[in-house]
Amino acid sequence: MKLIIVESPTKCETIKKYLGQDYEVVASYGHIRDLATSGKGGLGVDVNDDFKPTYIINKDKTKLVAQLKKQAAKAEVVYLATDPDREGEAISWHLAEVLNLDVETTPRLEFHEITKTAITRALAAPRHIDLNLVASQETRRIIDRIMGFRLSTLMKRKIGSLSAGRVQSVTLKLITDREKEIASFVPEEYWTIEADYQGFNFNLDSYLGRKLDVHSESDAQELLDKMPDSFVVNEVNENPRFTDSKVPFRTSVLQQVAYTSNKFSTRVTQSYAQRLFEMGLITYIRTDGTNLAKEFIDHGREYIVNHFGKEYLASEAKLKSLENKETSAMAHEAIRPTSLENTPDKVKTEYNLERGLLSLYKLIYNRSLAALMAPKQEKVTTIKASREGYTFSYTGSSLVFDGYSRVYKAEEESNDKKVLSLKEGDEITFDKVEKSQHFTKGQSHYNEAKVVKSMEDLGIGRPSTYASTIATLYSRDYIENQKGNLLPTEQGNLTVDALVKFFTPFMDVHYTANMEIQLDELAEGNESRHQILTDFYNSFEPLFESAQTNMEKEQPKMTGELCPLCGKPLVYRKSRYGTFIACSGYPECKYVKKEEKEEVVSPDKICPKCGRPLVKRKSRRGEFWACSGYPSCSYIEGQDEKQDVLTSIPCPKCGKPLIRRAGRHGKSDFYTCSGFPKCRYIEAIKEDKSN
């Protein structure tokens, strides 16, 4: 028996379909080991012995590791097939170490899509564990452990912030800086003049040869008052415009487009993409690449000619430019479907994809297909009409050849403008001329898509960390989402101010970006692990010591009430579960004020057993309706029926887990969001009736 170890159980199911009885495929469920929390400062790293790490098996993986050892001992050969990135390489290394496999000779399978062809090819040419990649991951982990542990402990003790870190804190600073820019921005007034001619919009571009620059209503009105009644068309230009398709998705752009088009949070997008990858429908999802494998381009060439016609195929030069020629272990191709034959309509039926998964797959499929197609061609018409120093202009376009936009047919057709037919010398009279007031706009608030774009542009973090970084800022109560805008909380601003004051170099985006470059170089074998860690520690430690001494402790806010036990003032305190009220005399006095909540009685729900009204109760599984006569009557609504189940599927609107609701009276089950009533997402479940 040959053993293949992957990261997730879903991959096991997909890969098993392609292999015979000689192979057993099992999952490690991610990392099996991590840095210990022992030693000086609980770092699990001996900074005095060349930053030697101490690893321990995760508590929840003890039984799994024991089982993997038994399976590995019986296996004829063990293949390590974790994800093709730094984290995946590290997981393979840890597996080899723990399972007593030879790190230098154990076969390592690398595949970027879970298809029969990719698996067979990987088995035919396995490589070995890349120790440079492992060193890069370990170095990153050590830096993040030292910085994260020490900063988090300091910030919690001094100002009540729950955590700080190399990437999350710099990302938080981007958001707080943006809000400061918005608050300080002073808008300026300006006016425009538009004219309507047979339903077509003309704009006053210039007056007396100068570009229109009007900053008051009186000046705008003066222009209107002096304006002639008619104008002469003095310029008509027609030019072709070729619009090329966009390159296929890399991780950050997929997250941005999924947010813009579907309002998927970064976490939801990554969760859906991971599931599509594990189902074998798309290629690896954590990538900076925008190129495509030659096999896929050849497949696309044939598909487009057969389904659309040769004229829809991109030029050979463009197809060649899209080909992925990189050979580095870190050079992944773009996110794409594993086969263009798997159209969205086909996979919707064959894989019974839920709405969110299907929407994301459609984005990936259409973008990849369009990238291989010919440009869209339009005829752009520009018309200018002038008289007495006034010059109005109009621009319109008409579609000549739809090209790649055939993929997005409905969207493109709705955006196509009708063209106004005029010729030079024609005299026109506008149906209506109006002035409009405007104000200059400063920076817009960050949303998740814009944060990801800024992180990528500035080199903060990597594709695999964008979603988790934003999720951490939410969970630490450093930011909040208001109608799609990410706004820093009071605690978020306080955290950034303290870090900027005492750890200025580490809050500079250039430092964080340079660190990523160094780690990439280490992965290529061009940097020294020892030098990176030494330089970091020698810069960080003096600042940390200074902050320990000089950072003032934030005093908790008073509530104006006194403790009923000891008489000392009550104050607001924070925990990972939110804000609460407690005695300022802690730890001598451990009084915590309990929230007084009125019992919610249903106006129309009656206990079928005793006739009393039902009331809303809470348990660790959530809220439920129960008899108000408890304990004499223990009726709970739905207890004797099919039970609702909290799933791990994220809501495509807000990211909270979906609940599978049991359909009553013969109706099908359905999903609702656990964030109800703030989020009212609901989705029907289409059961697979093929069996």
CORZIGI-V183561 format. One record per residue. N is the residue number from 0. RES is the residue in one small letter. D_CENTER is the distance of its C-alpha to the mean C-alpha in whole Angstrom. Layout:
# CORZIGI-V183561
n->N res->RES d_center->D_CENTER
n->N res->RES d_center->D_CENTER
This chain:
# CORZIGI-V183561
n->0 res->m d_center->40
n->1 res->k d_center->37
n->2 res->l d_center->34
n->3 res->i d_center->30
n->4 res->i d_center->28
n->5 res->v d_center->24
n->6 res->e d_center->21
n->7 res->s d_center->20
n->8 res->p d_center->23
n->9 res->t d_center->21
n->10 res->k d_center->22
n->11 res->c d_center->26
n->12 res->e d_center->26
n->13 res->t d_center->25
n->14 res->i d_center->27
n->15 res->k d_center->30
n->16 res->k d_center->31
n->17 res->y d_center->31
n->18 res->l d_center->34
n->19 res->g d_center->37
n->20 res->q d_center->39
n->21 res->d d_center->39
n->22 res->y d_center->35
n->23 res->e d_center->34
n->24 res->v d_center->30
n->25 res->v d_center->28
n->26 res->a d_center->25
n->27 res->s d_center->25
n->28 res->y d_center->22
n->29 res->g d_center->20
n->30 res->h d_center->22
n->31 res->i d_center->25
n->32 res->r d_center->26
n->33 res->d d_center->25
n->34 res->l d_center->27
n->35 res->a d_center->29
n->36 res->t d_center->30
n->37 res->s d_center->33
n->38 res->g d_center->35
n->39 res->k d_center->36
n->40 res->g d_center->33
n->41 res->g d_center->31
n->42 res->l d_center->29
n->43 res->g d_center->30
n->44 res->v d_center->31
n->45 res->d d_center->35
n->46 res->v d_center->34
n->47 res->n d_center->38
n->48 res->d d_center->38
n->49 res->d d_center->36
n->50 res->f d_center->33
n->51 res->k d_center->33
n->52 res->p d_center->31
n->53 res->t d_center->32
n->54 res->y d_center->30
n->55 res->i d_center->30
n->56 res->i d_center->29
n->57 res->n d_center->27
n->58 res->k d_center->29
n->59 res->d d_center->27
n->60 res->k d_center->28
n->61 res->t d_center->32
n->62 res->k d_center->33
n->63 res->l d_center->30
n->64 res->v d_center->31
n->65 res->a d_center->35
n->66 res->q d_center->34
n->67 res->l d_center->33
n->68 res->k d_center->36
n->69 res->k d_center->38
n->70 res->q d_center->37
n->71 res->a d_center->36
n->72 res->a d_center->40
n->73 res->k d_center->41
n->74 res->a d_center->39
n->75 res->e d_center->41
n->76 res->v d_center->38
n->77 res->v d_center->34
n->78 res->y d_center->31
n->79 res->l d_center->28
n->80 res->a d_center->25
n->81 res->t d_center->22
n->82 res->d d_center->19
n->83 res->p d_center->20
n->84 res->d d_center->18
n->85 res->r d_center->19
n->86 res->e d_center->18
n->87 res->g d_center->20
n->88 res->e d_center->23
n->89 res->a d_center->23
n->90 res->i d_center->23
n->91 res->s d_center->26
n->92 res->w d_center->28
n->93 res->h d_center->28
n->94 res->l d_center->29
n->95 res->a d_center->32
n->96 res->e d_center->33
n->97 res->v d_center->33
n->98 res->l d_center->34
n->99 res->n d_center->37
n->100 res->l d_center->36
n->101 res->d d_center->37
n->102 res->v d_center->34
n->103 res->e d_center->36
n->104 res->t d_center->37
n->105 res->t d_center->34
n->106 res->p d_center->33
n->107 res->r d_center->29
n->108 res->l d_center->28
n->109 res->e d_center->25
n->110 res->f d_center->23
n->111 res->h d_center->20
n->112 res->e d_center->21
n->113 res->i d_center->23
n->114 res->t d_center->26
n->115 res->k d_center->29
n->116 res->t d_center->30
n->117 res->a d_center->27
n->118 res->i d_center->28
n->119 res->t d_center->32
n->120 res->r d_center->31
n->121 res->a d_center->30
n->122 res->l d_center->32
n->123 res->a d_center->35
n->124 res->a d_center->34
n->125 res->p d_center->32
n->126 res->r d_center->31
n->127 res->h d_center->32
n->128 res->i d_center->29
n->129 res->d d_center->28
n->130 res->l d_center->29
n->131 res->n d_center->28
n->132 res->l d_center->24
n->133 res->v d_center->25
n->134 res->a d_center->27
n->135 res->s d_center->24
n->136 res->q d_center->21
n->137 res->e d_center->24
n->138 res->t d_center->25
n->139 res->r d_center->21
n->140 res->r d_center->21
n->141 res->i d_center->25
n->142 res->i d_center->24
n->143 res->d d_center->21
n->144 res->r d_center->23
n->145 res->i d_center->26
n->146 res->m d_center->24
n->147 res->g d_center->22
n->148 res->f d_center->25
n->149 res->r d_center->27
n->150 res->l d_center->25
n->151 res->s d_center->24
n->152 res->t d_center->28
n->153 res->l d_center->29
n->154 res->m d_center->27
n->155 res->k d_center->27
n->156 res->r d_center->31
n->157 res->k d_center->31
n->158 res->i d_center->29
n->159 res->g d_center->28
n->160 res->s d_center->24
n->161 res->l d_center->22
n->162 res->s d_center->21
n->163 res->a d_center->20
n->164 res->g d_center->19
n->165 res->r d_center->19
n->166 res->v d_center->15
n->167 res->q d_center->14
n->168 res->s d_center->17
n->169 res->v d_center->17
n->170 res->t d_center->14
n->171 res->l d_center->15
n->172 res->k d_center->18
n->173 res->l d_center->16
n->174 res->i d_center->16
n->175 res->t d_center->19
n->176 res->d d_center->21
n->177 res->r d_center->19
n->178 res->e d_center->21
n->179 res->k d_center->24
n->180 res->e d_center->24
n->181 res->i d_center->24
n->182 res->a d_center->27
n->183 res->s d_center->29
n->184 res->f d_center->29
n->185 res->v d_center->32
n->186 res->p d_center->32
n->187 res->e d_center->35
n->188 res->e d_center->37
n->189 res->y d_center->37
n->190 res->w d_center->39
n->191 res->t d_center->39
n->192 res->i d_center->41
n->193 res->e d_center->40
n->194 res->a d_center->43
n->195 res->d d_center->43
n->196 res->y d_center->45
n->197 res->q d_center->45
n->198 res->g d_center->42
n->199 res->f d_center->40
n->200 res->n d_center->39
n->201 res->f d_center->40
n->202 res->n d_center->39
n->203 res->l d_center->42
n->204 res->d d_center->41
n->205 res->s d_center->44
n->206 res->y d_center->47
n->207 res->l d_center->50
n->208 res->g d_center->48
n->209 res->r d_center->46
n->210 res->k d_center->42
n->211 res->l d_center->42
n->212 res->d d_center->41
n->213 res->v d_center->42
n->214 res->h d_center->41
n->215 res->s d_center->43
n->216 res->e d_center->44
n->217 res->s d_center->48
n->218 res->d d_center->47
n->219 res->a d_center->45
n->220 res->q d_center->48
n->221 res->e d_center->51
n->222 res->l d_center->49
n->223 res->l d_center->49
n->224 res->d d_center->53
n->225 res->k d_center->54
n->226 res->m d_center->52
n->227 res->p d_center->54
n->228 res->d d_center->55
n->229 res->s d_center->54
n->230 res->f d_center->52
n->231 res->v d_center->53
n->232 res->v d_center->50
n->233 res->n d_center->51
n->234 res->e d_center->48
n->235 res->v d_center->46
n->236 res->n d_center->44
n->237 res->e d_center->42
n->238 res->n d_center->40
n->239 res->p d_center->37
n->240 res->r d_center->34
n->241 res->f d_center->32
n->242 res->t d_center->28
n->243 res->d d_center->26
n->244 res->s d_center->23
n->245 res->k d_center->20
n->246 res->v d_center->19
n->247 res->p d_center->17
n->248 res->f d_center->13
n->249 res->r d_center->12
n->250 res->t d_center->8
n->251 res->s d_center->7
n->252 res->v d_center->9
n->253 res->l d_center->8
n->254 res->q d_center->5
n->255 res->q d_center->7
n->256 res->v d_center->10
n->257 res->a d_center->9
n->258 res->y d_center->8
n->259 res->t d_center->11
n->260 res->s d_center->13
n->261 res->n d_center->12
n->262 res->k d_center->11
n->263 res->f d_center->8
n->264 res->s d_center->6
n->265 res->t d_center->2
n->266 res->r d_center->5
n->267 res->v d_center->7
n->268 res->t d_center->6
n->269 res->q d_center->6
n->270 res->s d_center->9
n->271 res->y d_center->11
n->272 res->a d_center->10
n->273 res->q d_center->12
n->274 res->r d_center->15
n->275 res->l d_center->15
n->276 res->f d_center->16
n->277 res->e d_center->18
n->278 res->m d_center->20
n->279 res->g d_center->21
n->280 res->l d_center->20
n->281 res->i d_center->17
n->282 res->t d_center->17
n->283 res->y d_center->15
n->284 res->i d_center->12
n->285 res->r d_center->11
n->286 res->t d_center->13
n->287 res->d d_center->14
n->288 res->g d_center->17
n->289 res->t d_center->18
n->290 res->n d_center->21
n->291 res->l d_center->22
n->292 res->a d_center->25
n->293 res->k d_center->28
n->294 res->e d_center->29
n->295 res->f d_center->26
n->296 res->i d_center->27
n->297 res->d d_center->31
n->298 res->h d_center->30
n->299 res->g d_center->28
n->300 res->r d_center->31
n->301 res->e d_center->33
n->302 res->y d_center->31
n->303 res->i d_center->31
n->304 res->v d_center->35
n->305 res->n d_center->36
n->306 res->h d_center->33
n->307 res->f d_center->33
n->308 res->g d_center->36
n->309 res->k d_center->37
n->310 res->e d_center->36
n->311 res->y d_center->33
n->312 res->l d_center->32
n->313 res->a d_center->31
n->314 res->s d_center->33
n->315 res->e d_center->34
n->316 res->a d_center->33
n->317 res->k d_center->29
n->318 res->l d_center->29
n->319 res->k d_center->30
n->320 res->s d_center->28
n->321 res->l d_center->25
n->322 res->e d_center->26
n->323 res->n d_center->25
n->324 res->k d_center->27
n->325 res->e d_center->26
n->326 res->t d_center->27
n->327 res->s d_center->25
n->328 res->a d_center->24
n->329 res->m d_center->20
n->330 res->a d_center->21
n->331 res->h d_center->19
n->332 res->e d_center->19
n->333 res->a d_center->16
n->334 res->i d_center->14
n->335 res->r d_center->17
n->336 res->p d_center->19
n->337 res->t d_center->22
n->338 res->s d_center->25
n->339 res->l d_center->25
n->340 res->e d_center->28
n->341 res->n d_center->25
n->342 res->t d_center->24
n->343 res->p d_center->22
n->344 res->d d_center->25
n->345 res->k d_center->27
n->346 res->v d_center->24
n->347 res->k d_center->23
n->348 res->t d_center->27
n->349 res->e d_center->27
n->350 res->y d_center->24
n->351 res->n d_center->24
n->352 res->l d_center->21
n->353 res->e d_center->19
n->354 res->r d_center->18
n->355 res->g d_center->14
n->356 res->l d_center->15
n->357 res->l d_center->17
n->358 res->s d_center->15
n->359 res->l d_center->12
n->360 res->y d_center->15
n->361 res->k d_center->17
n->362 res->l d_center->15
n->363 res->i d_center->15
n->364 res->y d_center->19
n->365 res->n d_center->20
n->366 res->r d_center->18
n->367 res->s d_center->20
n->368 res->l d_center->23
n->369 res->a d_center->23
n->370 res->a d_center->23
n->371 res->l d_center->26
n->372 res->m d_center->28
n->373 res->a d_center->30
n->374 res->p d_center->29
n->375 res->k d_center->30
n->376 res->q d_center->33
n->377 res->e d_center->34
n->378 res->k d_center->37
n->379 res->v d_center->37
n->380 res->t d_center->40
n->381 res->t d_center->40
n->382 res->i d_center->43
n->383 res->k d_center->45
n->384 res->a d_center->48
n->385 res->s d_center->50
n->386 res->r d_center->53
n->387 res->e d_center->54
n->388 res->g d_center->52
n->389 res->y d_center->49
n->390 res->t d_center->46
n->391 res->f d_center->44
n->392 res->s d_center->41
n->393 res->y d_center->40
n->394 res->t d_center->37
n->395 res->g d_center->36
n->396 res->s d_center->35
n->397 res->s d_center->36
n->398 res->l d_center->35
n->399 res->v d_center->37
n->400 res->f d_center->35
n->401 res->d d_center->31
n->402 res->g d_center->30
n->403 res->y d_center->27
n->404 res->s d_center->26
n->405 res->r d_center->28
n->406 res->v d_center->25
n->407 res->y d_center->24
n->408 res->k d_center->27
n->409 res->a d_center->27
n->410 res->e d_center->24
n->411 res->e d_center->27
n->412 res->e d_center->30
n->413 res->s d_center->29
n->414 res->n d_center->28
n->415 res->d d_center->31
n->416 res->k d_center->34
n->417 res->k d_center->38
n->418 res->v d_center->40
n->419 res->l d_center->43
n->420 res->s d_center->46
n->421 res->l d_center->48
n->422 res->k d_center->50
n->423 res->e d_center->52
n->424 res->g d_center->55
n->425 res->d d_center->54
n->426 res->e d_center->54
n->427 res->i d_center->52
n->428 res->t d_center->52
n->429 res->f d_center->48
n->430 res->d d_center->48
n->431 res->k d_center->46
n->432 res->v d_center->45
n->433 res->e d_center->43
n->434 res->k d_center->42
n->435 res->s d_center->38
n->436 res->q d_center->37
n->437 res->h d_center->34
n->438 res->f d_center->32
n->439 res->t d_center->30
n->440 res->k d_center->27
n->441 res->g d_center->25
n->442 res->q d_center->21
n->443 res->s d_center->19
n->444 res->h d_center->17
n->445 res->y d_center->13
n->446 res->n d_center->11
n->447 res->e d_center->7
n->448 res->a d_center->7
n->449 res->k d_center->10
n->450 res->v d_center->9
n->451 res->v d_center->7
n->452 res->k d_center->10
n->453 res->s d_center->13
n->454 res->m d_center->11
n->455 res->e d_center->12
n->456 res->d d_center->15
n->457 res->l d_center->16
n->458 res->g d_center->16
n->459 res->i d_center->14
n->460 res->g d_center->13
n->461 res->r d_center->12
n->462 res->p d_center->9
n->463 res->s d_center->9
n->464 res->t d_center->9
n->465 res->y d_center->6
n->466 res->a d_center->4
n->467 res->s d_center->8
n->468 res->t d_center->9
n->469 res->i d_center->8
n->470 res->a d_center->9
n->471 res->t d_center->12
n->472 res->l d_center->13
n->473 res->y d_center->13
n->474 res->s d_center->15
n->475 res->r d_center->17
n->476 res->d d_center->18
n->477 res->y d_center->17
n->478 res->i d_center->15
n->479 res->e d_center->16
n->480 res->n d_center->14
n->481 res->q d_center->17
n->482 res->k d_center->17
n->483 res->g d_center->13
n->484 res->n d_center->14
n->485 res->l d_center->13
n->486 res->l d_center->17
n->487 res->p d_center->18
n->488 res->t d_center->21
n->489 res->e d_center->24
n->490 res->q d_center->23
n->491 res->g d_center->20
n->492 res->n d_center->23
n->493 res->l d_center->25
n->494 res->t d_center->23
n->495 res->v d_center->22
n->496 res->d d_center->26
n->497 res->a d_center->27
n->498 res->l d_center->25
n->499 res->v d_center->26
n->500 res->k d_center->30
n->501 res->f d_center->30
n->502 res->f d_center->28
n->503 res->t d_center->27
n->504 res->p d_center->27
n->505 res->f d_center->24
n->506 res->m d_center->22
n->507 res->d d_center->23
n->508 res->v d_center->20
n->509 res->h d_center->22
n->510 res->y d_center->23
n->511 res->t d_center->20
n->512 res->a d_center->19
n->513 res->n d_center->23
n->514 res->m d_center->22
n->515 res->e d_center->19
n->516 res->i d_center->22
n->517 res->q d_center->24
n->518 res->l d_center->22
n->519 res->d d_center->22
n->520 res->e d_center->26
n->521 res->l d_center->26
n->522 res->a d_center->25
n->523 res->e d_center->27
n->524 res->g d_center->30
n->525 res->n d_center->31
n->526 res->e d_center->30
n->527 res->s d_center->32
n->528 res->r d_center->30
n->529 res->h d_center->33
n->530 res->q d_center->33
n->531 res->i d_center->29
n->532 res->l d_center->29
n->533 res->t d_center->33
n->534 res->d d_center->32
n->535 res->f d_center->29
n->536 res->y d_center->31
n->537 res->n d_center->34
n->538 res->s d_center->32
n->539 res->f d_center->30
n->540 res->e d_center->33
n->541 res->p d_center->35
n->542 res->l d_center->32
n->543 res->f d_center->32
n->544 res->e d_center->35
n->545 res->s d_center->36
n->546 res->a d_center->33
n->547 res->q d_center->35
n->548 res->t d_center->38
n->549 res->n d_center->37
n->550 res->m d_center->34
n->551 res->e d_center->36
n->552 res->k d_center->35
n->553 res->e d_center->33
n->554 res->q d_center->36
n->555 res->p d_center->34
n->556 res->k d_center->35
n->557 res->m d_center->38
n->558 res->t d_center->38
n->559 res->g d_center->42
n->560 res->e d_center->43
n->561 res->l d_center->45
n->562 res->c d_center->44
n->563 res->p d_center->47
n->564 res->l d_center->48
n->565 res->c d_center->48
n->566 res->g d_center->48
n->567 res->k d_center->46
n->568 res->p d_center->43
n->569 res->l d_center->40
n->570 res->v d_center->37
n->571 res->y d_center->33
n->572 res->r d_center->31
n->573 res->k d_center->28
n->574 res->s d_center->26
n->575 res->r d_center->23
n->576 res->y d_center->24
n->577 res->g d_center->24
n->578 res->t d_center->28
n->579 res->f d_center->31
n->580 res->i d_center->35
n->581 res->a d_center->37
n->582 res->c d_center->40
n->583 res->s d_center->40
n->584 res->g d_center->43
n->585 res->y d_center->40
n->586 res->p d_center->41
n->587 res->e d_center->45
n->588 res->c d_center->44
n->589 res->k d_center->41
n->590 res->y d_center->41
n->591 res->v d_center->38
n->592 res->k d_center->38
n->593 res->k d_center->37
n->594 res->e d_center->35
n->595 res->e d_center->38
n->596 res->k d_center->37
n->597 res->e d_center->39
n->598 res->e d_center->39
n->599 res->v d_center->38
n->600 res->v d_center->40
n->601 res->s d_center->40
n->602 res->p d_center->42
n->603 res->d d_center->42
n->604 res->k d_center->41
n->605 res->i d_center->45
n->606 res->c d_center->45
n->607 res->p d_center->47
n->608 res->k d_center->49
n->609 res->c d_center->50
n->610 res->g d_center->50
n->611 res->r d_center->48
n->612 res->p d_center->45
n->613 res->l d_center->41
n->614 res->v d_center->39
n->615 res->k d_center->36
n->616 res->r d_center->35
n->617 res->k d_center->32
n->618 res->s d_center->31
n->619 res->r d_center->29
n->620 res->r d_center->28
n->621 res->g d_center->27
n->622 res->e d_center->30
n->623 res->f d_center->33
n->624 res->w d_center->36
n->625 res->a d_center->39
n->626 res->c d_center->43
n->627 res->s d_center->44
n->628 res->g d_center->47
n->629 res->y d_center->46
n->630 res->p d_center->47
n->631 res->s d_center->50
n->632 res->c d_center->48
n->633 res->s d_center->45
n->634 res->y d_center->43
n->635 res->i d_center->39
n->636 res->e d_center->38
n->637 res->g d_center->37
n->638 res->q d_center->38
n->639 res->d d_center->40
n->640 res->e d_center->38
n->641 res->k d_center->35
n->642 res->q d_center->32
n->643 res->d d_center->29
n->644 res->v d_center->26
n->645 res->l d_center->23
n->646 res->t d_center->20
n->647 res->s d_center->17
n->648 res->i d_center->15
n->649 res->p d_center->13
n->650 res->c d_center->14
n->651 res->p d_center->12
n->652 res->k d_center->13
n->653 res->c d_center->12
n->654 res->g d_center->11
n->655 res->k d_center->14
n->656 res->p d_center->16
n->657 res->l d_center->18
n->658 res->i d_center->22
n->659 res->r d_center->24
n->660 res->r d_center->27
n->661 res->a d_center->31
n->662 res->g d_center->32
n->663 res->r d_center->36
n->664 res->h d_center->39
n->665 res->g d_center->38
n->666 res->k d_center->35
n->667 res->s d_center->32
n->668 res->d d_center->29
n->669 res->f d_center->26
n->670 res->y d_center->22
n->671 res->t d_center->22
n->672 res->c d_center->19
n->673 res->s d_center->20
n->674 res->g d_center->19
n->675 res->f d_center->22
n->676 res->p d_center->24
n->677 res->k d_center->21
n->678 res->c d_center->19
n->679 res->r d_center->22
n->680 res->y d_center->20
n->681 res->i d_center->22
n->682 res->e d_center->22
n->683 res->a d_center->25
n->684 res->i d_center->25
n->685 res->k d_center->27
n->686 res->e d_center->29
n->687 res->d d_center->30
n->688 res->k d_center->34
n->689 res->s d_center->35
n->690 res->n d_center->36
